[in-house]
Amino acid sequence: MVSDGGPRSALIIPTLNAGDMADRLIEALGKQSFQVDKFLVLDSQSTDATVEKFREAGATVIEIERASFDHGGTRQIGADLCDDAEIVIYLTQDAIPADDHAIARLVEALSDPTIGVAYGRQLPRAEAGSVECIARLFNYPATDNIVTPRSARRMGIKASFCSNSFSAYRVSALGQVGGFPRSTIFGEDTIVAGRLLLAGWCKAYVSGAAVVHSHDYGIREEARRYFDVGVLHARERWLLESFGRAEGEGVAFIRTQMAYLLKHDPLALPSAGLRILVKYAAYRLGLMEARLPLNFKRKLSMSPRFWRRPEGVLHGRAR
């Protein structure tokens, strides 16, 4: 990838056995109207052709031990390796740019000097069911939004929402808040977005910068994910104290989801209702994780490796 001028930029993608998704992503990246100065892949010991494919596409591939992968720490390693960049762009291996200008539109948001981070829209896969679709439509609407430190106070926990599946950070702002946290179960993007807002930076959601990225989670997977959200909020209590509790946002989602399903897929309503109960129960368990046995937490979590590390064993400490 060759830069087209402008601010020095780097694209950073963590990978693990990307499979055919690597081909789709590489093809889409090659068509982007904005080309970065550095293309970095952080691979967690893939056993397929992921490394070879990205190297052939011009990426610098850094191989890391799979057991050492950390959502925040690994991404910070990437930022540190791109220390001459002014903007770092993050993608996940399964987030495919929806058109040729997705990265350009995301980076353009950072031309506003008050913006510390921008993140793009995520569209459901073509084969996505109604429950999968509404999750994306609710969290990633078709209208742009800028959150300022002032407006964040009345938005609740949604103010700190961000996704590193497709995001761009101003390196100076990222450095000002200490970079990505290491040793967090997940949600490193939410943590940094919250810190940026508290430090006086603004956050931009750019609906015109879109990737195709969604998951067909079953009820068990949903439970595991929401348990981890509860753990995040338990260990980063300052997020709730600074921006508000998560339940209000949950109620708004339930109302939107039920109205959507009633209109488009009423047969999915019973399953959706069960999912709501399971997710809420899992979230509450995550909030009380300090009182749960370690083996139980490993079984409940979407990130079982986290609980094998020293930071996973420590209880209830905000970081």
SULNORZI-V19450 format. One line per field, one symbol per residue. ss: DSSP state (h for helix, s for strand, l for the rest). phi: phi as a letter, one per 40 degrees, with the letter a starting at -180 (. if undefined). psi: psi as a letter, one per 40 degrees, with the letter a starting at -180 (. if undefined). Layout:
ss=???
phi=???
psi=???
//
This chain:
ss=llllllllsssssssllllhhhhhhhhhhhlllllllssssssllllllhhhhhhhlllssssllhhhllhhhhhhhhhhhlllllsssssslllssllllhhhhhhhhlllllsssssssssllllllhhhhhhhhhhlllllssslhhhhlllhhhhhlllllssssshhhhhhlllllllllllhhhhhhhhhhhlllsssssssssssllllllhhhhhhhhhhhhhhhhhlhhhhhhhlllhhhhhhhhhhhhhhhhhhlhhhhhhhhhhhhhhhhhhhhhhlhhhllhhhhhhhlllhhhhhlhhhhllllll
phi=.bccggccbbbbbcbafcfccccccccccccccbbccbbbbbbcfcbbcdcccccccgccbbcbcdcccadcccccdccccbccccbbbbbbcbbbdcacbdcdcccdccccccccabbbcbcccdcccccccccccccbccbcabbbdccccbcgcddccabccaabbccccccccggcccgbcagcccccdcccccchcbbbbbccbbbcaabccccccdcccccccccdcccbccccccbhcccccccccdcccccccdcbaccccdcccccccccccccccccbdcbcccccccccccbccdcccdccccbgbcb
psi=hhieaaihiihhhhihgdadddddddddddehdhhidhhhhhhgfieaedddddddeeihhhhihdeehhddddddddddefeeidhhhhiieehhheaeeddddddddeeheehdiiiiihiiideiiddddddddddgiehihhhidddddeeadddehihedgihihddddddeeaiiifidafdddddddddddeeiihhhhdegiihhiighiddddddddddddddddegddddddeiieddddddddddddddddddgdeedddddddddddddddddddfddeiidddddddiegdddeeiddddhhfhi.
//
